[in-house]
Amino acid sequence: MAQRGFGTQTFGSTPVPVFGTTLGAAVNPTPDFYTGQLGAGSNPSSARINLSVAYQFRGGDHVVIGASNSFTQGTTTPPDGGTIQEVLSASDYVVTGLNRKHAAGEYVILALPCSQIQIQTPAANTGSAYLAEDNTAGVNSPTLIAEIPKSSLLPPYTLPQGAGGNINAVETQKLWLDGTSGDKFTPSLLTI
């Protein structure tokens, strides 16, 4: 088993992915040299992505990229997927396998099945955090999973609850948080 941390993050004015950030610049994948195409029947594309803030993706990570509405339940425009091939810096990566162009501000989210996630919210926060399975995260979200109270005395919120051992039971790309702008959270995950 391996624990993987992502550092302390700050809530903005809208829900955020638990394991992701946004593009700092537009992305144009390079098409297959032989077919001139992206997607099925072509060699995987290659693209350099620049993130709006430094983030802890690693080589080999699968990521999904899309506008916020791509992550709503029942969407007709699913996110695009690719694999981190090279880490150039904490905010620059080479990704292969993307099938379309992407605009600055679209989300880049880790898509990794794992056995458990943990979210710590410090007592200094002004309110609770709301965990949901899509970008509607908030107190009234139809996909609300849990309200995570602020506290340094409680152990981190854990999904699934209890002991680990559930192999690949949680999909990181389906976890979003909402909280008071400026409040903080620290996510981590456990892989088997």
C-alpha atoms as an extended CHARMM CRD file, in Angstrom:
* protein
*
       192  EXT
         1         1  MET       CA              0.0000000000        0.0000000000        0.0000000000  PROA      1               0.0000000000
         2         2  ALA       CA              1.1470000000        3.5390000000       -0.7010000000  PROA      2               0.0000000000
         3         3  GLN       CA             -0.1110000000        6.8180000000        0.7600000000  PROA      3               0.0000000000
         4         4  ARG       CA              0.0310000000        9.7750000000       -1.6220000000  PROA      4               0.0000000000
         5         5  GLY       CA             -0.3480000000       13.4070000000       -0.5710000000  PROA      5               0.0000000000
         6         6  PHE       CA             -1.3120000000       16.4920000000       -2.5620000000  PROA      6               0.0000000000
         7         7  GLY       CA             -0.5620000000       19.2990000000       -0.1170000000  PROA      7               0.0000000000
         8         8  THR       CA             -2.9030000000       21.8580000000        1.3990000000  PROA      8               0.0000000000
         9         9  GLN       CA             -5.3030000000       23.4850000000       -1.0630000000  PROA      9               0.0000000000
        10        10  THR       CA             -7.5970000000       26.5020000000       -0.8490000000  PROA      10              0.0000000000
        11        11  PHE       CA            -11.2810000000       26.7630000000       -1.7280000000  PROA      11              0.0000000000
        12        12  GLY       CA            -12.3050000000       29.3740000000       -4.2830000000  PROA      12              0.0000000000
        13        13  SER       CA            -15.7810000000       30.6560000000       -5.0580000000  PROA      13              0.0000000000
        14        14  THR       CA            -16.9490000000       27.4580000000       -6.8300000000  PROA      14              0.0000000000
        15        15  PRO       CA            -16.6680000000       23.7130000000       -6.1150000000  PROA      15              0.0000000000
        16        16  VAL       CA            -13.2540000000       22.1940000000       -6.8410000000  PROA      16              0.0000000000
        17        17  PRO       CA            -12.0940000000       18.6930000000       -7.7020000000  PROA      17              0.0000000000
        18        18  VAL       CA            -10.5290000000       16.9860000000       -4.6760000000  PROA      18              0.0000000000
        19        19  PHE       CA             -7.6000000000       15.8460000000       -6.8510000000  PROA      19              0.0000000000
        20        20  GLY       CA             -7.0750000000       18.4320000000       -9.5740000000  PROA      20              0.0000000000
        21        21  THR       CA             -6.7410000000       21.9920000000      -10.7700000000  PROA      21              0.0000000000
        22        22  THR       CA             -7.3220000000       24.0490000000      -13.9330000000  PROA      22              0.0000000000
        23        23  LEU       CA             -5.4360000000       24.7010000000      -17.1580000000  PROA      23              0.0000000000
        24        24  GLY       CA             -3.4830000000       27.9450000000      -17.2230000000  PROA      24              0.0000000000
        25        25  ALA       CA             -3.3850000000       28.0240000000      -21.0420000000  PROA      25              0.0000000000
        26        26  ALA       CA             -5.2030000000       26.5030000000      -24.0060000000  PROA      26              0.0000000000
        27        27  VAL       CA             -4.1090000000       23.0230000000      -25.1710000000  PROA      27              0.0000000000
        28        28  ASN       CA             -3.8040000000       21.8990000000      -28.8050000000  PROA      28              0.0000000000
        29        29  PRO       CA             -2.8660000000       18.2070000000      -29.0340000000  PROA      29              0.0000000000
        30        30  THR       CA             -0.5170000000       17.2800000000      -31.8630000000  PROA      30              0.0000000000
        31        31  PRO       CA             -2.3860000000       14.8660000000      -34.1880000000  PROA      31              0.0000000000
        32        32  ASP       CA             -1.0310000000       11.5780000000      -35.5310000000  PROA      32              0.0000000000
        33        33  PHE       CA              1.7930000000       12.3730000000      -37.9730000000  PROA      33              0.0000000000
        34        34  TYR       CA              0.5460000000        9.7580000000      -40.4670000000  PROA      34              0.0000000000
        35        35  THR       CA             -3.2330000000       10.2860000000      -40.3940000000  PROA      35              0.0000000000
        36        36  GLY       CA             -3.4680000000       13.9300000000      -39.3070000000  PROA      36              0.0000000000
        37        37  GLN       CA             -6.2520000000       12.8250000000      -36.9350000000  PROA      37              0.0000000000
        38        38  LEU       CA             -6.8930000000       12.6020000000      -33.1910000000  PROA      38              0.0000000000
        39        39  GLY       CA             -8.6450000000        9.6440000000      -31.5730000000  PROA      39              0.0000000000
        40        40  ALA       CA             -9.6540000000        6.2120000000      -32.8550000000  PROA      40              0.0000000000
        41        41  GLY       CA             -7.4500000000        4.7010000000      -35.5510000000  PROA      41              0.0000000000
        42        42  SER       CA             -4.6200000000        7.1570000000      -34.8830000000  PROA      42              0.0000000000
        43        43  ASN       CA             -1.4710000000        7.0670000000      -32.8090000000  PROA      43              0.0000000000
        44        44  PRO       CA             -1.9070000000        8.8370000000      -29.4410000000  PROA      44              0.0000000000
        45        45  SER       CA             -1.6650000000       12.6120000000      -29.5650000000  PROA      45              0.0000000000
        46        46  SER       CA              0.8980000000       14.5630000000      -27.5790000000  PROA      46              0.0000000000
        47        47  ALA       CA              0.3050000000       17.8860000000      -25.8410000000  PROA      47              0.0000000000
        48        48  ARG       CA              2.0880000000       20.1320000000      -23.3810000000  PROA      48              0.0000000000
        49        49  ILE       CA             -0.2600000000       21.3090000000      -20.6580000000  PROA      49              0.0000000000
        50        50  ASN       CA              0.3330000000       24.2740000000      -18.3740000000  PROA      50              0.0000000000
        51        51  LEU       CA             -1.5930000000       24.3790000000      -15.0900000000  PROA      51              0.0000000000
        52        52  SER       CA             -2.9010000000       27.5240000000      -13.3990000000  PROA      52              0.0000000000
        53        53  VAL       CA             -1.1290000000       26.4870000000      -10.1550000000  PROA      53              0.0000000000
        54        54  ALA       CA              1.5350000000       23.9000000000       -9.3080000000  PROA      54              0.0000000000
        55        55  TYR       CA              0.0730000000       20.4290000000       -8.7320000000  PROA      55              0.0000000000
        56        56  GLN       CA              1.4540000000       17.0060000000       -7.8140000000  PROA      56              0.0000000000
        57        57  PHE       CA              0.7130000000       14.8510000000      -10.8720000000  PROA      57              0.0000000000
        58        58  ARG       CA              3.2380000000       12.1020000000      -11.5760000000  PROA      58              0.0000000000
        59        59  GLY       CA              4.4570000000       10.3500000000      -14.6960000000  PROA      59              0.0000000000
        60        60  GLY       CA              2.0000000000        7.5860000000      -15.6310000000  PROA      60              0.0000000000
        61        61  ASP       CA             -1.0100000000        9.2830000000      -13.9900000000  PROA      61              0.0000000000
        62        62  HSD       CA             -4.1920000000        9.1700000000      -16.0200000000  PROA      62              0.0000000000
        63        63  VAL       CA             -5.9790000000       12.5460000000      -16.0980000000  PROA      63              0.0000000000
        64        64  VAL       CA             -9.3070000000       13.7680000000      -17.4460000000  PROA      64              0.0000000000
        65        65  ILE       CA             -9.6690000000       17.2830000000      -18.8650000000  PROA      65              0.0000000000
        66        66  GLY       CA            -12.8680000000       19.2120000000      -19.4950000000  PROA      66              0.0000000000
        67        67  ALA       CA            -15.0880000000       22.1780000000      -18.7190000000  PROA      67              0.0000000000
        68        68  SER       CA            -16.9990000000       22.0690000000      -15.4170000000  PROA      68              0.0000000000
        69        69  ASN       CA            -20.2010000000       20.8570000000      -17.1330000000  PROA      69              0.0000000000
        70        70  SER       CA            -18.2520000000       17.7850000000      -18.3500000000  PROA      70              0.0000000000
        71        71  PHE       CA            -18.2380000000       16.5070000000      -14.7760000000  PROA      71              0.0000000000
        72        72  THR       CA            -21.9690000000       16.8650000000      -13.9930000000  PROA      72              0.0000000000
        73        73  GLN       CA            -23.9550000000       13.6350000000      -13.6800000000  PROA      73              0.0000000000
        74        74  GLY       CA            -25.7220000000       12.8090000000      -16.9630000000  PROA      74              0.0000000000
        75        75  THR       CA            -23.5820000000       15.1320000000      -19.1020000000  PROA      75              0.0000000000
        76        76  THR       CA            -23.6390000000       14.6420000000      -22.8580000000  PROA      76              0.0000000000
        77        77  THR       CA            -20.0980000000       16.0590000000      -23.1970000000  PROA      77              0.0000000000
        78        78  PRO       CA            -17.7920000000       13.7790000000      -21.2090000000  PROA      78              0.0000000000
        79        79  PRO       CA            -14.2640000000       14.8770000000      -20.2960000000  PROA      79              0.0000000000
        80        80  ASP       CA            -11.2790000000       13.9660000000      -22.4740000000  PROA      80              0.0000000000
        81        81  GLY       CA             -8.6210000000       11.6070000000      -21.0930000000  PROA      81              0.0000000000
        82        82  GLY       CA             -4.8690000000       11.2570000000      -21.3570000000  PROA      82              0.0000000000
        83        83  THR       CA             -1.7590000000       10.0420000000      -19.5800000000  PROA      83              0.0000000000
        84        84  ILE       CA              1.0220000000       12.1220000000      -18.0250000000  PROA      84              0.0000000000
        85        85  GLN       CA              4.1240000000       11.0830000000      -19.9800000000  PROA      85              0.0000000000
        86        86  GLU       CA              6.5940000000       13.6270000000      -18.6700000000  PROA      86              0.0000000000
        87        87  VAL       CA              6.7970000000       15.9950000000      -15.7280000000  PROA      87              0.0000000000
        88        88  LEU       CA              8.5390000000       19.1820000000      -16.8950000000  PROA      88              0.0000000000
        89        89  SER       CA              7.7940000000       21.1240000000      -13.6860000000  PROA      89              0.0000000000
        90        90  ALA       CA              5.0600000000       21.2300000000      -11.0250000000  PROA      90              0.0000000000
        91        91  SER       CA              2.8470000000       23.1640000000      -13.4520000000  PROA      91              0.0000000000
        92        92  ASP       CA              4.0190000000       21.8650000000      -16.8690000000  PROA      92              0.0000000000
        93        93  TYR       CA              3.4200000000       18.3430000000      -18.1570000000  PROA      93              0.0000000000
        94        94  VAL       CA              3.4280000000       16.3740000000      -21.4020000000  PROA      94              0.0000000000
        95        95  VAL       CA              0.1840000000       14.4150000000      -21.8540000000  PROA      95              0.0000000000
        96        96  THR       CA             -0.5400000000       11.7950000000      -24.5230000000  PROA      96              0.0000000000
        97        97  GLY       CA             -3.8900000000       10.5080000000      -25.7380000000  PROA      97              0.0000000000
        98        98  LEU       CA             -6.0470000000       13.6610000000      -25.7320000000  PROA      98              0.0000000000
        99        99  ASN       CA             -8.7270000000       13.7010000000      -28.4400000000  PROA      99              0.0000000000
       100       100  ARG       CA             -9.6360000000       17.3950000000      -28.6360000000  PROA      100             0.0000000000
       101       101  LYS       CA             -8.5210000000       20.9660000000      -27.9420000000  PROA      101             0.0000000000
       102       102  HSD       CA             -9.0400000000       22.4920000000      -24.4930000000  PROA      102             0.0000000000
       103       103  ALA       CA             -9.4060000000       26.0800000000      -23.2970000000  PROA      103             0.0000000000
       104       104  ALA       CA             -7.6320000000       27.7790000000      -20.4070000000  PROA      104             0.0000000000
       105       105  GLY       CA             -9.6580000000       27.3560000000      -17.2150000000  PROA      105             0.0000000000
       106       106  GLU       CA            -10.8350000000       23.8000000000      -17.9760000000  PROA      106             0.0000000000
       107       107  TYR       CA            -10.2570000000       21.2590000000      -15.2010000000  PROA      107             0.0000000000
       108       108  VAL       CA             -7.4040000000       18.7270000000      -15.1270000000  PROA      108             0.0000000000
       109       109  ILE       CA             -8.3350000000       15.9470000000      -12.6970000000  PROA      109             0.0000000000
       110       110  LEU       CA             -6.4790000000       12.8350000000      -11.5630000000  PROA      110             0.0000000000
       111       111  ALA       CA             -8.3660000000        9.7330000000      -12.7440000000  PROA      111             0.0000000000
       112       112  LEU       CA             -6.9990000000        7.0170000000      -10.5100000000  PROA      112             0.0000000000
       113       113  PRO       CA             -8.8690000000        4.1670000000       -8.8510000000  PROA      113             0.0000000000
       114       114  CYS       CA             -7.7130000000        3.8870000000       -5.2450000000  PROA      114             0.0000000000
       115       115  SER       CA             -8.6370000000        2.0260000000       -2.0880000000  PROA      115             0.0000000000
       116       116  GLN       CA             -9.2160000000        5.0300000000        0.1610000000  PROA      116             0.0000000000
       117       117  ILE       CA             -9.1460000000        8.8440000000        0.2710000000  PROA      117             0.0000000000
       118       118  GLN       CA             -8.7120000000       11.1520000000        3.2470000000  PROA      118             0.0000000000
       119       119  ILE       CA             -9.6360000000       14.8210000000        3.5810000000  PROA      119             0.0000000000
       120       120  GLN       CA             -8.4610000000       16.9350000000        6.5150000000  PROA      120             0.0000000000
       121       121  THR       CA            -10.1010000000       20.3010000000        7.2200000000  PROA      121             0.0000000000
       122       122  PRO       CA             -8.3770000000       22.5340000000        9.7960000000  PROA      122             0.0000000000
       123       123  ALA       CA            -10.1250000000       24.0890000000       12.7870000000  PROA      123             0.0000000000
       124       124  ALA       CA             -9.1560000000       27.5350000000       11.4440000000  PROA      124             0.0000000000
       125       125  ASN       CA            -11.6760000000       27.1160000000        8.5880000000  PROA      125             0.0000000000
       126       126  THR       CA            -14.8460000000       29.2100000000        8.8490000000  PROA      126             0.0000000000
       127       127  GLY       CA            -17.2500000000       26.4400000000        7.7800000000  PROA      127             0.0000000000
       128       128  SER       CA            -17.7800000000       22.8220000000        6.7970000000  PROA      128             0.0000000000
       129       129  ALA       CA            -16.6790000000       21.2670000000        3.5020000000  PROA      129             0.0000000000
       130       130  TYR       CA            -19.1760000000       19.3860000000        1.3170000000  PROA      130             0.0000000000
       131       131  LEU       CA            -18.0380000000       16.2970000000       -0.5930000000  PROA      131             0.0000000000
       132       132  ALA       CA            -20.0610000000       15.2890000000       -3.6680000000  PROA      132             0.0000000000
       133       133  GLU       CA            -19.5930000000       13.0760000000       -6.7090000000  PROA      133             0.0000000000
       134       134  ASP       CA            -19.7080000000       15.9230000000       -9.2320000000  PROA      134             0.0000000000
       135       135  ASN       CA            -19.2650000000       19.6800000000       -9.5990000000  PROA      135             0.0000000000
       136       136  THR       CA            -22.6140000000       20.4230000000       -7.9020000000  PROA      136             0.0000000000
       137       137  ALA       CA            -20.8650000000       19.9680000000       -4.5250000000  PROA      137             0.0000000000
       138       138  GLY       CA            -22.4840000000       22.0290000000       -1.7910000000  PROA      138             0.0000000000
       139       139  VAL       CA            -24.9540000000       21.7660000000        1.0710000000  PROA      139             0.0000000000
       140       140  ASN       CA            -27.8730000000       21.1370000000       -1.3580000000  PROA      140             0.0000000000
       141       141  SER       CA            -26.0540000000       18.9940000000       -3.9360000000  PROA      141             0.0000000000
       142       142  PRO       CA            -28.1120000000       16.0880000000       -5.3140000000  PROA      142             0.0000000000
       143       143  THR       CA            -24.8810000000       14.0260000000       -5.2900000000  PROA      143             0.0000000000
       144       144  LEU       CA            -23.7610000000       14.9870000000       -1.7470000000  PROA      144             0.0000000000
       145       145  ILE       CA            -21.6940000000       12.2620000000       -0.0850000000  PROA      145             0.0000000000
       146       146  ALA       CA            -20.7420000000       13.9190000000        3.2050000000  PROA      146             0.0000000000
       147       147  GLU       CA            -20.4730000000       17.1210000000        5.1940000000  PROA      147             0.0000000000
       148       148  ILE       CA            -16.9540000000       17.3500000000        6.6140000000  PROA      148             0.0000000000
       149       149  PRO       CA            -16.8190000000       19.5370000000        9.7460000000  PROA      149             0.0000000000
       150       150  LYS       CA            -13.8600000000       21.8060000000       10.4560000000  PROA      150             0.0000000000
       151       151  SER       CA            -11.7090000000       20.4190000000       13.2400000000  PROA      151             0.0000000000
       152       152  SER       CA             -8.1360000000       19.6400000000       14.0880000000  PROA      152             0.0000000000
       153       153  LEU       CA             -9.2770000000       17.2520000000       16.8390000000  PROA      153             0.0000000000
       154       154  LEU       CA            -11.1860000000       14.8560000000       14.5740000000  PROA      154             0.0000000000
       155       155  PRO       CA             -9.3450000000       12.3640000000       12.4050000000  PROA      155             0.0000000000
       156       156  PRO       CA             -9.4300000000       13.0980000000        8.6580000000  PROA      156             0.0000000000
       157       157  TYR       CA            -12.6410000000       12.2420000000        6.8080000000  PROA      157             0.0000000000
       158       158  THR       CA            -12.0800000000        8.8270000000        5.1830000000  PROA      158             0.0000000000
       159       159  LEU       CA            -13.8820000000        7.2620000000        2.2050000000  PROA      159             0.0000000000
       160       160  PRO       CA            -14.7110000000        4.4270000000        2.4720000000  PROA      160             0.0000000000
       161       161  GLN       CA            -15.0270000000        4.5390000000        6.2480000000  PROA      161             0.0000000000
       162       162  GLY       CA            -13.1140000000        2.0580000000        8.3870000000  PROA      162             0.0000000000
       163       163  ALA       CA            -10.1450000000       -0.0760000000        7.4660000000  PROA      163             0.0000000000
       164       164  GLY       CA             -8.7340000000        0.0120000000        3.9410000000  PROA      164             0.0000000000
       165       165  GLY       CA             -8.3590000000       -3.0320000000        1.7570000000  PROA      165             0.0000000000
       166       166  ASN       CA            -11.0930000000       -2.1870000000       -0.7380000000  PROA      166             0.0000000000
       167       167  ILE       CA             -9.0710000000       -2.5290000000       -3.9150000000  PROA      167             0.0000000000
       168       168  ASN       CA             -9.8140000000        0.3090000000       -6.3630000000  PROA      168             0.0000000000
       169       169  ALA       CA            -13.1220000000        1.1710000000       -4.6630000000  PROA      169             0.0000000000
       170       170  VAL       CA            -12.9010000000        4.9550000000       -5.0960000000  PROA      170             0.0000000000
       171       171  GLU       CA            -12.5380000000        6.8680000000       -8.3980000000  PROA      171             0.0000000000
       172       172  THR       CA            -10.6810000000       10.1260000000       -7.7830000000  PROA      172             0.0000000000
       173       173  GLN       CA            -12.1690000000       11.9510000000      -10.7960000000  PROA      173             0.0000000000
       174       174  LYS       CA            -15.6530000000       11.7100000000       -9.2740000000  PROA      174             0.0000000000
       175       175  LEU       CA            -14.8920000000       13.6030000000       -6.0560000000  PROA      175             0.0000000000
       176       176  TRP       CA            -15.5660000000       17.3470000000       -5.6840000000  PROA      176             0.0000000000
       177       177  LEU       CA            -15.5250000000       19.6490000000       -2.6510000000  PROA      177             0.0000000000
       178       178  ASP       CA            -17.1800000000       22.9340000000       -1.8270000000  PROA      178             0.0000000000
       179       179  GLY       CA            -16.3830000000       25.1490000000        1.1210000000  PROA      179             0.0000000000
       180       180  THR       CA            -16.0510000000       28.7570000000        2.1630000000  PROA      180             0.0000000000
       181       181  SER       CA            -13.7690000000       30.7450000000       -0.1400000000  PROA      181             0.0000000000
       182       182  GLY       CA            -10.3350000000       30.9870000000        1.4810000000  PROA      182             0.0000000000
       183       183  ASP       CA            -10.8310000000       27.9210000000        3.6910000000  PROA      183             0.0000000000
       184       184  LYS       CA             -8.3730000000       25.0480000000        3.2550000000  PROA      184             0.0000000000
       185       185  PHE       CA             -8.3700000000       21.2580000000        2.8500000000  PROA      185             0.0000000000
       186       186  THR       CA             -5.6570000000       18.5980000000        2.6130000000  PROA      186             0.0000000000
       187       187  PRO       CA             -6.4700000000       15.5340000000        0.4900000000  PROA      187             0.0000000000
       188       188  SER       CA             -4.5450000000       12.2600000000        0.2850000000  PROA      188             0.0000000000
       189       189  LEU       CA             -5.1990000000        8.8200000000       -1.1310000000  PROA      189             0.0000000000
       190       190  LEU       CA             -4.1800000000        5.2240000000       -0.5080000000  PROA      190             0.0000000000
       191       191  THR       CA             -3.3560000000        2.8820000000       -3.3790000000  PROA      191             0.0000000000
       192       192  ILE       CA             -2.8880000000       -0.8660000000       -3.2140000000  PROA      192             0.0000000000
